[in-house]
């Protein structure tokens, strides 16, 4: 499972900063409407 829980222990050995993901307006709109229906899309059930 690659859940993102905040901790910060991962990737501390590497000095290269990962690019932050940016979404287009229509992508955000689509995701927001989907999350309104399904609050946890990664759930297995």
Order of alpha helices (4+ residues) and beta strands (2+ residues): alpha
